[in-house]
Amino acid sequence: MKRKTACFSHVLLHDIRYSILISWKKYLALFLVTEAIIGALMVRIQSDCQLGMVLPPLTAGDVLTYLLSGAKIFRYGAGIPFEIPYIWIFIYLMIAFIVGENHANLMTSRYMELLLSQEKHRWWASKCIVTVLDVLLAYVTIFAAVGISLFWGIKPVLKISPDIMKALIWKAFTLKPNQWTVIFVLLPILTSVCISLLQTVSILFFKPMICFTGVITLLVVSLFYCNPAVIGNGTLPLRNTILPFEGTIRTLDVALADAVLIVASIIIGNIKIKKVDLLSEV
Amino acid sequence: MKIEMKDYCKTLRGAEVLKHINMTFTSGNVYGLKGQNGCGKTMMMRAICGLILPTSGEVLIDGKVLGKDMSFPESVGVLIENPAFINAYTGFKNLRFLADIQKKITDEEIREAITEVGLDPDDKRSYRKYSLGMKERLGIAAAIMGTPELIILDEPLNGIDESGVEMIKKLIADLKEKSKLVIMSCHDAEDLYSLCNVVVNVSAGKIISTEGEAK
């Protein structure tokens, strides 16, 4: 008898290839839309300069801050208009869409992969890693879009310009590069990984569309409710206490909450996969 | 290979879908599951693969308990609903992509499996352009590639034309000659009795009777 076993690297490589095959068009859309947003930003800065505002040249840090800033705190009844963060919505919707579609058939027609993997824990570990890679690739796509736009004269430095921040986000602020990296990149990535893993593990319990809706609900609630317990706030850098926007989100609180939820998702998924029925008729 | 279902019961959302199933399957035989829609044939197949877990009872494969000593049968090919193939890939490329999970199945074995089901391994058409019958055939090819010891086919003749049906019948007969264990279901009783040396009658989640003899 030919003994058939699959080593983990083969399972993981298969899942990575599957993810890219299913989602490459979405990453391309993310890239192109990000380029379009950057283009619109440059047009806006140019027209502001033409109107007499004295603004320094855009830096990569300015562009990335603009793309990744999210929204300030929502204050109900304060009479202050709440600007809907369309860019933030687009980015995190795309990530949820990518993760959701990659894992949409996990509990149904992808049974052959599970059988060939031979080992449920191995299969689940691979799915978790691919979920993390999906999020990282989305961020890489955004950074690549900014990287390409450097050809349009954007300075390739992460330093942000207070005057540009004042023009774009209505308050001047500066951050040290390491602070910027933590608040605008690392923490949102960690939170996004957390949300995506929650989405993936919930697919073991519910239909994929319900899980996707759950993620959207979480993101919407995060927009309107600023609290570290509402984990989507980790993807909204403007609410960090370090920035002068009266935010209440402390980096450490969010990072701890994310870490706990990530570990919990992996463990719950590992327990569930041992007991779950695949291809249930119900 | 010897598969034993011992007092296997499965309840899903309060409904007993399999009730006290006791059955032994051995290599070198083709077992046919016969019964009306919803009687539990596909559930039995899922139980044998390890895709569902019992509420009580167990499945033993060569003495090992499925779900405890092993997650899945070590050498199995399954067709239960169309697998999630990649629409942009050809038939060969889809099977290659699946087979790469184990890196044990050669290109030649894949080509052989595709040919045996009546498809062309060099066909450049992508899966999205396949007809229903072609998709079904590719699903069968995925189940038999590498010639696993246990092959489970749920309604393999659905959507396949007459010449294809004859081809699949020959394929199943060949698998029996190679001492593989085949478990299948089919709506056409004539096809089932001609292909299977043991026919298991299933009704309301129970085995009512078995006809024929295993080798």
Contacts between the chains, C-beta under 8 A, distances in Angstrom:
chain1	res1	chain2	res2	distance
A	1	B	1	7.7
A	1	B	74	7.9
A	1	B	75	6.0
A	1	B	149	5.5
A	2	B	75	6.4
A	2	B	104	6.7
A	2	B	146	6.8
A	2	B	147	7.6
A	2	B	148	7.9
A	3	B	74	6.2
A	3	B	75	7.1
A	4	B	74	6.1
A	4	B	75	5.3
A	4	B	102	5.3
A	4	B	104	5.5
A	4	B	146	7.2
A	4	B	148	7.1
A	5	B	74	7.6
A	5	B	102	7.0
A	6	B	101	5.0
A	6	B	102	4.7
A	6	B	103	7.7
A	7	B	103	7.9
A	10	B	100	6.5
A	10	B	101	5.4
A	10	B	102	6.7
A	10	B	103	5.6
A	11	B	101	5.9
A	13	B	100	7.4
A	14	B	97	7.2
A	14	B	100	5.9
A	14	B	101	4.9
A	17	B	97	7.1
A	18	B	86	7.6
A	18	B	97	7.9
A	21	B	86	5.6
A	21	B	88	7.0
A	21	B	89	7.9
A	22	B	86	7.9
A	105	B	84	4.6
A	108	B	81	7.4
A	108	B	84	7.8
A	109	B	81	6.1
A	109	B	82	6.5
A	109	B	83	5.6
A	109	B	84	4.0
A	110	B	83	7.4
A	110	B	84	4.7
A	111	B	49	7.8
A	111	B	51	6.0
A	111	B	78	6.8
A	111	B	80	6.8
A	111	B	83	7.0
A	112	B	78	6.7
A	112	B	83	4.8
A	112	B	84	7.9
A	112	B	98	5.8
A	112	B	142	6.1
A	113	B	98	7.1
A	113	B	101	6.3
A	114	B	51	7.7
A	114	B	72	7.4
A	115	B	49	6.5
A	115	B	50	7.9
A	115	B	51	7.8
A	115	B	72	5.2
A	115	B	73	8.0
A	115	B	76	5.9
A	115	B	78	6.1
A	116	B	98	6.6
A	116	B	99	7.9
A	116	B	101	4.2
A	116	B	102	5.5
A	117	B	101	6.2
A	118	B	71	6.6
A	118	B	72	5.8
A	118	B	74	7.1
A	119	B	71	5.8
A	120	B	71	5.0
A	275	B	53	6.3
A	277	B	12	7.3
A	277	B	46	7.7
A	277	B	51	7.0
A	277	B	52	4.1
A	277	B	53	6.4
A	278	B	46	7.5
A	278	B	51	4.4
A	278	B	52	7.0
A	279	B	46	5.8
A	279	B	51	5.4
A	279	B	52	7.5
A	279	B	80	6.1
A	279	B	81	6.9
A	280	B	12	6.2
A	280	B	52	6.9
A	281	B	12	7.1
A	281	B	17	7.2
A	281	B	42	7.0
A	281	B	43	6.8
A	282	B	12	4.9
A	282	B	13	5.2
A	282	B	15	7.8
